Amino acid sequence: MAEEPVTTKFDAEITELLRCTRCNLRYAAGKSTSSLKLTYCSFLCELGDLGFSMAGLEHMERAVSEPASEEDETPAPVAVD
């Protein structure tokens, strides 16, 4: 009777490689520098695909706009002859 080879199971993180949405390369999710580790292989692919990074979005602050004064909006009087 022939013996079957022993199969060694490795950690899923090591054996399962994902494909990057932007560059289509295979990568290990644990090695990704992206905030979206299951989608992009690196921070640069995330930034290039979305136009911003999730980490940058989390730290973004809303810019406060100054209210326009009423003096600037009223037109100057015109002399009529």
C-alpha positions in Angstrom: 0.0 0.0 0.0 1.4 3.4 -1.1 1.8 6.1 1.6 0.3 9.5 0.9 2.6 12.5 1.3 2.2 14.4 4.5 0.7 17.8 3.9 2.0 20.6 6.0 -0.4 23.5 6.6 1.0 27.0 6.9 -0.5 30.1 8.3 -3.1 31.5 5.9 -1.4 34.9 5.8 1.8 33.3 4.3 0.2 31.0 1.8 -2.7 33.1 0.5 -1.7 35.9 -1.7 -4.1 38.6 -2.8 -4.2 40.7 -6.0 -3.8 44.4 -5.8 -6.8 46.2 -7.3 -4.6 48.9 -9.0 -1.4 47.1 -10.2 -2.8 43.6 -10.3 0.3 42.1 -8.6 0.1 39.4 -5.9 0.9 40.4 -2.4 0.7 39.2 1.2 -1.9 41.3 3.1 0.3 41.4 6.2 3.1 43.1 4.3 0.9 45.8 2.7 1.6 49.4 3.8 -1.9 50.4 2.7 -4.7 51.1 5.2 -6.9 48.9 3.0 -4.7 45.9 3.3 -7.2 43.5 1.5 -7.5 45.8 -1.5 -4.1 47.4 -2.2 -0.5 46.2 -2.0 1.0 49.5 -0.9 0.2 53.0 0.2 1.1 54.3 -3.3 -1.4 52.1 -5.0 -4.1 53.2 -2.6 -3.2 56.8 -3.1 -3.0 56.5 -6.9 -6.3 54.6 -7.2 -8.4 56.7 -4.7 -6.6 60.0 -5.0 -6.3 60.1 -1.3 -5.3 57.6 1.5 -7.6 56.4 4.2 -5.0 57.4 6.8 -4.8 60.9 5.4 -8.6 61.1 5.4 -8.8 60.1 9.0 -6.5 63.0 10.0 -8.0 65.6 7.7 -9.6 68.6 9.3 -12.3 70.7 7.8 -11.2 74.1 6.6 -13.1 77.0 8.2 -14.1 79.6 5.7 -14.4 83.2 6.8 -17.9 84.7 6.5 -18.1 87.4 3.9 -18.7 90.9 5.4 -21.7 92.8 4.2 -19.6 95.9 3.4 -17.8 94.1 0.7 -21.0 93.0 -1.0 -22.8 96.3 -1.2 -22.1 98.2 -4.5 -20.7 101.7 -4.3 -23.3 104.5 -4.9 -23.2 105.9 -8.4 -23.9 109.6 -9.0 -26.7 110.4 -11.4 -26.7 113.7 -13.3 
